[in-house]
């Protein structure tokens, strides 16, 4: 079950979810609040943006469980970015093959959204390639 957030925490999550919003100061946030925010960010698909904004550990509470969780989530995010890069590579190969056979097609969603809607492509990982033929 997803941990509930207070209205103030919901506003904070929205700031973390906005790729263009400035980094949020978390100096006075308890570790439990940050853990709840991470759970909600993961559920809503904005975790990569939040992790990018939490990249400086100096401002985080010195809670080992929180730091371990962040390390685990960062490793998963790195893997997701690598998988997205691999999918993009294979999608490009497929598109070249289709073009060589004069088959009209376009890649839609995932990598297109990542490239066109996000300044940091890693903010929008994807898990498949959708090709409209």
C-alpha positions as CSV (number, residue, x, y, z in Angstrom):
1,X,0.0,0.0,0.0
2,X,1.3,3.4,-0.9
3,X,2.1,5.7,2.1
4,X,-0.3,8.6,2.4
5,X,1.1,12.1,2.0
6,X,0.0,15.3,3.7
7,X,-1.1,18.2,1.4
8,X,2.4,19.8,2.0
9,X,4.1,16.6,1.1
10,X,2.0,16.3,-2.1
11,X,3.1,19.8,-3.1
12,X,6.7,18.7,-2.4
13,X,6.2,15.6,-4.6
14,X,4.9,17.8,-7.4
15,X,8.0,19.9,-7.2
16,X,10.2,16.8,-7.4
17,X,8.1,15.5,-10.3
18,X,8.6,18.7,-12.4
19,X,11.8,18.2,-14.4
20,X,12.2,22.0,-14.7
21,X,11.5,23.0,-11.1
22,X,14.5,23.9,-9.0
23,X,16.0,21.3,-6.6
24,X,14.0,21.2,-3.3
25,X,15.8,21.8,0.0
26,X,15.3,18.7,2.2
27,X,17.5,19.8,5.1
28,X,14.7,19.6,7.6
29,X,12.7,16.7,6.3
30,X,12.6,13.5,8.3
31,X,13.9,10.3,6.7
32,X,10.4,8.8,7.0
33,X,8.9,11.6,4.9
34,X,11.6,11.2,2.2
35,X,10.9,7.4,2.1
36,X,7.2,8.1,1.6
37,X,8.0,10.6,-1.1
38,X,10.3,8.0,-2.8
39,X,7.6,5.4,-2.7
40,X,5.1,7.8,-4.2
41,X,7.5,9.0,-6.9
42,X,8.2,5.4,-7.9
43,X,4.5,4.6,-8.1
44,X,3.8,7.7,-10.2
45,X,6.7,7.2,-12.6
46,X,8.7,10.3,-11.6
47,X,11.4,8.6,-9.5
48,X,14.2,9.3,-12.0
49,X,13.5,13.1,-11.7
50,X,13.4,12.9,-7.9
51,X,16.7,10.9,-7.8
52,X,18.4,13.4,-10.0
53,X,17.3,16.2,-7.7
54,X,18.5,14.2,-4.7
55,X,21.9,13.6,-6.2
56,X,23.8,15.5,-3.4
57,X,23.7,13.3,-0.3
58,X,25.1,16.0,1.9
59,X,21.6,17.5,2.5
60,X,19.9,14.2,3.4
61,X,19.2,13.0,6.9
62,X,21.9,10.6,8.2
63,X,19.5,7.7,8.2
64,X,21.1,4.5,7.0
65,X,17.9,2.9,5.8
66,X,17.2,5.9,3.7
67,X,20.7,6.0,2.3
68,X,20.5,2.2,1.5
69,X,17.2,2.7,-0.2
70,X,18.5,5.6,-2.3
71,X,21.6,3.5,-3.3
72,X,19.3,0.7,-4.4
73,X,17.0,3.0,-6.3
74,X,19.9,4.7,-8.0
75,X,21.3,1.3,-9.2
76,X,17.9,0.4,-10.6
77,X,17.7,3.8,-12.3
78,X,21.1,3.3,-13.9
79,X,19.9,-0.1,-15.2
80,X,16.7,1.4,-16.5
81,X,18.7,4.1,-18.4
82,X,20.9,1.4,-19.9
83,X,17.9,-0.7,-21.0
84,X,16.4,2.4,-22.6
85,X,19.6,3.1,-24.5
86,X,19.6,-0.5,-25.7
87,X,16.0,-0.4,-26.8
88,X,16.7,2.9,-28.6
89,X,19.6,1.2,-30.5
90,X,17.4,-1.7,-31.5
91,X,14.5,0.5,-32.4
92,X,16.9,2.5,-34.7
93,X,18.1,-0.7,-36.3
94,X,14.5,-1.9,-37.0
95,X,13.6,1.5,-38.4
96,X,16.6,1.4,-40.8
97,X,15.5,-2.1,-41.9
98,X,11.9,-0.9,-42.5
99,X,13.1,2.1,-44.4
100,X,15.4,0.0,-46.6
101,X,12.3,-2.1,-47.6
102,X,10.3,1.1,-48.2
103,X,7.9,0.4,-45.3
104,X,6.6,3.6,-43.8
105,X,6.9,3.5,-40.0
106,X,7.4,5.7,-37.0
107,X,8.6,5.1,-33.4
108,X,6.0,6.5,-31.0
109,X,5.8,7.2,-27.3
110,X,8.8,6.1,-25.1
111,X,12.0,7.4,-26.8
112,X,10.1,10.1,-28.6
113,X,8.7,11.5,-25.4
114,X,12.0,11.2,-23.6
115,X,13.8,13.1,-26.4
116,X,11.1,15.8,-27.1
117,X,9.5,16.4,-23.7
118,X,12.4,16.1,-21.3
119,X,15.6,18.1,-21.1
120,X,17.3,15.1,-19.4
121,X,16.5,12.0,-21.4
122,X,17.1,9.8,-18.4
123,X,14.2,11.5,-16.6
124,X,11.9,9.4,-18.9
125,X,13.1,5.8,-19.1
126,X,11.0,3.4,-21.3
127,X,10.6,-0.4,-21.3
128,X,9.6,-1.0,-24.9
129,X,9.6,0.4,-28.4
130,X,6.3,1.1,-30.1
131,X,6.5,1.2,-33.8
132,X,3.5,2.4,-35.9
133,X,3.6,0.8,-39.3
